[in-house]
């Protein structure tokens, strides 16, 4: 199975590195011409993944038509651009593995449903879990969830992508795998605010615990399974991104906690903090469904500039007490 990767950012490049292990030819599409030239000319991606030597089996292109030669595509574009990119792919009937984490802002749809709208004949899978791109590209160990409605497809993809240091657990819960990855980005911003404000490790741990409760409530309301949310693509990814400045969402929250505005911080970024785009749609969907998500609502208010850090902290800390688990 020849794999193509759509998206030449850090995560797309890291997945191409995994796919190319064992000298297996892998095609990587990137929008940026300088990224294509750097990968083909020097086997590196200094723009998005500096300092990591890349396999010579990775070939980069800026021509989407070349993806016709691939048997399956890993789609690693930012969530808000995925629809437009797939609409530009001439042949998108082949299996698509969605590797971005987010919810489409305009439609409020999970990404596997967006992909099905654009490419109705394609089999869809979701790859998600605790994966900092630079660690994956260097071959450091991790484990992920690969969800597909067709178990046979999930197993074929697993067997093609897996490596000893890239362990894959299969599932058929696409909604659960996607919701975990989307919600944890928003909660990572909140944990970054805790760090930037200097509120301590106890506060961050409490926020992770209550944030996971919000993730679970939302996921169950939208068709996810509890065990998926408690697994690699939910709790596992949540712990990772709420604990390190290697997370773009966490580092955005740190800046907000230190007193800078979200607009200022995002204007100076080369990479996308998906949680900033997911927060408003997540808050909207939760309200429509009657799901209580006070941490998500607080992050939404911070990103939109409707409230300051002290305001949202005060609102959270003065909420009425409730029983654990609800």
C-alpha positions as CSV (number, residue, x, y, z in Angstrom):
1,X,0.0,0.0,0.0
2,X,1.5,3.3,-1.1
3,X,0.7,6.1,1.2
4,X,0.3,9.8,0.4
5,X,0.4,12.5,3.1
6,X,-1.6,15.8,2.6
7,X,0.0,18.5,4.6
8,X,3.7,19.4,5.0
9,X,3.6,20.9,8.5
10,X,5.3,19.3,11.5
11,X,2.7,16.5,12.0
12,X,2.3,15.7,8.3
13,X,6.1,15.5,8.0
14,X,6.4,13.3,11.1
15,X,3.7,10.9,9.7
16,X,5.5,10.8,6.4
17,X,8.6,9.8,8.3
18,X,6.7,6.9,10.0
19,X,5.2,5.8,6.7
20,X,8.6,5.8,4.9
21,X,10.3,3.6,7.5
22,X,11.9,0.6,5.8
23,X,12.6,2.6,2.7
24,X,8.9,2.6,1.6
25,X,8.2,5.3,-0.9
26,X,5.9,8.0,0.6
27,X,4.5,11.0,-1.2
28,X,4.1,14.2,0.9
29,X,2.1,17.1,-0.5
30,X,2.9,20.5,0.9
31,X,1.4,23.9,0.0
32,X,4.7,25.8,0.6
33,X,7.2,25.5,-2.3
34,X,10.1,26.1,0.0
35,X,9.1,23.1,2.1
36,X,8.9,20.9,-1.0
37,X,12.3,22.0,-2.1
38,X,13.9,21.5,1.3
39,X,12.5,18.0,1.6
40,X,13.5,16.9,-1.9
41,X,16.9,18.7,-1.9
42,X,18.1,18.2,1.7
43,X,15.8,15.6,3.3
44,X,14.7,18.1,6.0
45,X,11.8,20.4,6.8
46,X,13.5,23.4,8.5
47,X,10.3,25.5,8.4
48,X,8.2,23.2,10.5
49,X,10.4,20.3,11.8
50,X,13.9,21.7,12.2
51,X,16.8,19.5,13.2
52,X,15.2,16.2,12.2
53,X,16.8,14.3,9.3
54,X,14.1,12.8,7.0
55,X,14.1,9.5,5.2
56,X,15.2,9.7,1.5
57,X,12.1,7.6,0.8
58,X,9.9,10.7,1.3
59,X,9.3,12.7,-1.8
60,X,7.5,16.0,-1.6
61,X,5.3,17.7,-4.2
62,X,3.1,20.7,-4.5
63,X,0.9,19.1,-7.1
64,X,-2.2,17.4,-5.7
65,X,-2.7,15.5,-8.9
66,X,0.3,13.3,-8.0
67,X,-1.7,11.8,-5.2
68,X,-3.6,9.8,-7.7
69,X,-0.7,7.3,-7.6
70,X,-1.3,6.6,-3.9
71,X,-3.5,3.8,-2.5
72,X,-4.5,5.7,0.7
73,X,-4.1,9.3,1.9
74,X,-3.3,10.6,5.4
75,X,-5.0,14.0,5.6
76,X,-3.0,16.2,7.9
77,X,-4.2,19.7,6.9
78,X,-5.5,22.1,9.7
79,X,-9.1,21.2,10.5
80,X,-10.6,24.5,9.1
81,X,-8.9,23.9,5.7
82,X,-9.6,20.2,5.3
83,X,-12.8,20.6,3.3
84,X,-11.3,23.0,0.8
85,X,-8.2,20.8,0.3
86,X,-10.3,17.6,-0.2
87,X,-12.4,19.4,-2.7
88,X,-9.2,20.1,-4.7
89,X,-8.1,16.4,-4.7
90,X,-9.1,15.0,-8.1
91,X,-9.4,11.4,-6.9
92,X,-10.6,11.2,-3.2
93,X,-12.4,7.9,-3.5
94,X,-9.5,6.0,-1.9
95,X,-9.3,5.4,1.9
96,X,-8.7,8.7,3.8
97,X,-7.1,8.7,7.2
98,X,-7.9,12.0,9.0
99,X,-5.1,13.1,11.3
100,X,-6.1,16.7,12.2
101,X,-7.8,17.5,15.5
102,X,-10.8,19.8,15.5
103,X,-14.4,20.5,14.6
104,X,-15.3,22.5,11.4
105,X,-16.2,25.9,12.7
106,X,-18.7,26.9,10.1
107,X,-20.8,23.7,10.0
108,X,-20.1,22.3,13.5
109,X,-19.4,18.9,11.9
110,X,-16.9,16.4,13.1
111,X,-14.2,16.0,10.4
112,X,-15.1,12.5,9.4
113,X,-18.5,13.7,8.5
114,X,-17.0,16.6,6.5
115,X,-14.8,14.2,4.6
116,X,-17.8,12.0,3.8
117,X,-19.7,14.9,2.4
118,X,-16.8,15.9,0.1
119,X,-15.7,12.3,-0.8
120,X,-18.8,10.2,-0.4
121,X,-17.2,7.1,-1.9
122,X,-14.1,7.1,0.3
123,X,-13.7,4.9,3.3
124,X,-12.8,7.1,6.3
125,X,-10.5,6.5,9.2
126,X,-9.3,8.7,12.1
127,X,-5.8,8.6,13.6
128,X,-5.5,10.3,17.0
129,X,-3.5,10.1,20.2
130,X,-0.7,11.6,22.3
131,X,1.7,12.6,19.5
132,X,4.1,15.5,19.6
133,X,5.4,15.6,16.0
134,X,9.1,16.1,16.8
135,X,9.2,13.0,19.1
136,X,7.4,10.8,16.5
137,X,9.7,11.9,13.7
138,X,12.7,11.0,15.9
139,X,11.4,7.6,16.5
140,X,10.5,8.0,20.2
141,X,7.8,5.7,21.3
142,X,4.1,6.4,21.5
143,X,0.7,4.8,21.0
144,X,-2.3,6.0,19.1
145,X,-5.9,5.1,18.2
146,X,-6.9,4.3,14.6
147,X,-10.7,4.3,14.2
148,X,-12.6,3.1,11.2
149,X,-16.1,1.7,10.7
150,X,-14.6,-1.2,8.6
151,X,-12.5,-3.3,10.9
152,X,-10.7,-4.9,8.0
153,X,-9.7,-1.4,6.7
154,X,-8.5,-0.4,10.2
155,X,-6.3,-3.6,10.4
156,X,-4.8,-3.0,6.9
157,X,-4.0,0.6,7.7
158,X,-2.6,-0.4,11.1
159,X,-0.3,-3.0,9.5
160,X,1.0,-0.5,6.9
161,X,1.6,2.4,9.3
162,X,2.7,0.8,12.5
163,X,6.3,0.7,13.8
164,X,7.8,-0.7,17.0
165,X,7.8,2.8,18.3
166,X,4.5,3.8,16.8
167,X,2.0,1.4,18.3
168,X,-1.6,1.5,16.9
169,X,-4.8,0.3,18.7
170,X,-7.8,-0.1,16.4
171,X,-11.4,1.0,17.1
172,X,-14.6,1.6,15.3
173,X,-15.5,4.7,17.3
174,X,-14.8,7.5,14.9
175,X,-16.7,10.1,16.9
176,X,-14.9,9.2,20.1
177,X,-11.5,9.4,18.5
178,X,-12.3,12.8,17.0
179,X,-14.0,14.4,20.0
180,X,-11.2,13.5,22.3
181,X,-8.7,15.2,20.0
182,X,-10.8,18.3,19.5
183,X,-11.8,18.9,23.1
184,X,-8.3,18.3,24.6
185,X,-7.0,21.2,22.4
186,X,-9.4,23.6,24.2
187,X,-8.6,22.2,27.6
188,X,-4.8,22.6,26.9
189,X,-5.3,26.3,26.4
190,X,-7.0,26.5,29.8
191,X,-4.1,24.6,31.4
192,X,-1.6,27.0,29.7
193,X,-3.5,29.9,31.3
194,X,-3.1,28.2,34.7
195,X,0.6,28.0,34.1
196,X,1.0,31.5,32.7
197,X,-1.0,32.9,35.7
198,X,1.2,31.0,38.1
199,X,-1.7,29.1,39.8
200,X,0.3,26.0,40.5
201,X,0.4,22.3,39.8
202,X,-2.6,21.5,42.0
203,X,-4.8,23.8,39.9
204,X,-3.6,22.3,36.7
205,X,-4.3,18.8,37.9
206,X,-7.8,19.8,39.1
207,X,-8.5,21.4,35.7
208,X,-7.4,18.3,33.8
209,X,-9.7,16.2,35.9
210,X,-12.7,18.4,35.5
211,X,-11.9,19.0,31.9
212,X,-12.0,15.3,31.3
213,X,-15.4,15.3,32.9
214,X,-16.5,17.9,30.3
215,X,-14.9,15.9,27.5
216,X,-16.8,12.8,28.6
217,X,-20.2,14.6,28.9
218,X,-19.8,16.1,25.5
219,X,-18.6,12.9,23.9
220,X,-21.4,10.8,25.2
221,X,-24.0,13.4,24.1
222,X,-22.6,13.2,20.5
223,X,-22.3,9.4,20.2
224,X,-18.8,8.6,21.5
225,X,-18.1,5.7,23.7
226,X,-16.8,6.2,27.2
227,X,-13.9,3.8,26.8
228,X,-12.6,5.7,23.7
229,X,-12.7,9.0,25.6
230,X,-10.8,7.3,28.5
231,X,-8.2,5.9,26.1
232,X,-5.3,7.2,24.0
233,X,-7.2,9.7,21.8
234,X,-9.0,11.2,24.8
235,X,-7.4,11.1,28.2
236,X,-4.0,10.1,26.9
237,X,-3.8,13.1,24.5
238,X,-5.3,15.4,27.2
239,X,-2.5,14.6,29.7
240,X,0.2,15.2,27.1
241,X,-1.0,18.5,25.7
242,X,-2.0,19.9,29.1
243,X,1.6,19.5,30.4
244,X,4.1,20.8,27.9
245,X,5.0,24.0,26.0
246,X,5.6,21.7,23.0
247,X,1.8,21.9,22.7
248,X,0.8,24.9,20.6
249,X,-2.5,25.2,22.4
250,X,-0.8,25.0,25.9
251,X,1.8,27.7,24.9
252,X,-1.0,29.9,23.6
253,X,-2.7,29.6,27.0
254,X,0.5,30.4,28.8
255,X,0.7,33.7,26.8
256,X,-2.9,34.6,27.7
257,X,-2.2,33.8,31.4
258,X,0.8,36.1,31.3
259,X,-1.5,39.0,30.2
260,X,-1.3,39.0,26.4
261,X,-4.3,38.9,24.1
262,X,-5.2,35.8,22.1
263,X,-5.4,37.9,18.9
264,X,-1.9,39.2,19.5
265,X,-0.5,35.8,20.2
266,X,-2.1,34.1,17.2
267,X,-1.1,36.9,14.8
268,X,2.6,36.1,15.4
269,X,2.2,32.3,14.9
270,X,3.4,30.3,12.0
271,X,1.6,27.2,13.1
272,X,-2.1,26.8,14.0
273,X,-3.4,26.4,17.6
274,X,-6.5,24.4,16.6
275,X,-8.1,24.9,20.1
276,X,-8.6,28.6,19.4
277,X,-10.9,27.7,16.5
278,X,-12.5,24.8,18.2
279,X,-13.5,26.6,21.4
280,X,-16.3,28.7,19.9
281,X,-17.9,25.9,18.0
282,X,-17.5,23.5,20.9
283,X,-19.2,26.0,23.3
284,X,-22.0,26.6,20.7
285,X,-22.7,22.9,20.2
286,X,-22.6,22.2,24.0
287,X,-25.1,24.9,24.6
288,X,-27.4,23.6,21.8
289,X,-27.2,20.1,23.3
290,X,-27.5,21.2,26.9
291,X,-24.1,19.9,27.9
292,X,-22.4,21.8,30.8
293,X,-18.9,22.8,29.8
294,X,-17.8,25.8,32.0
295,X,-14.0,25.4,31.2
296,X,-14.7,25.4,27.4
297,X,-17.0,28.4,27.8
298,X,-14.2,30.2,29.8
299,X,-11.7,29.5,27.0
300,X,-14.1,30.7,24.4
301,X,-14.6,34.0,26.2
302,X,-10.8,34.5,26.5
303,X,-10.2,33.8,22.8
304,X,-13.0,36.1,21.8
305,X,-11.8,38.9,24.1
306,X,-15.2,39.0,25.9
307,X,-13.6,38.5,29.3
308,X,-10.2,38.6,31.0
309,X,-8.3,35.9,32.9
310,X,-9.3,37.2,36.3
311,X,-13.0,37.4,35.2
312,X,-13.1,33.7,34.0
313,X,-11.2,32.5,37.0
314,X,-13.6,34.2,39.4
315,X,-16.5,32.7,37.6
316,X,-15.1,29.2,37.7
317,X,-14.0,29.3,41.3
318,X,-17.4,30.6,42.5
319,X,-19.5,28.0,40.7
320,X,-21.8,26.0,43.1
321,X,-20.3,22.8,44.4
322,X,-21.5,19.6,42.8
323,X,-21.0,15.8,43.2
324,X,-18.0,14.1,41.7
325,X,-18.6,12.5,38.3
326,X,-21.3,14.9,37.1
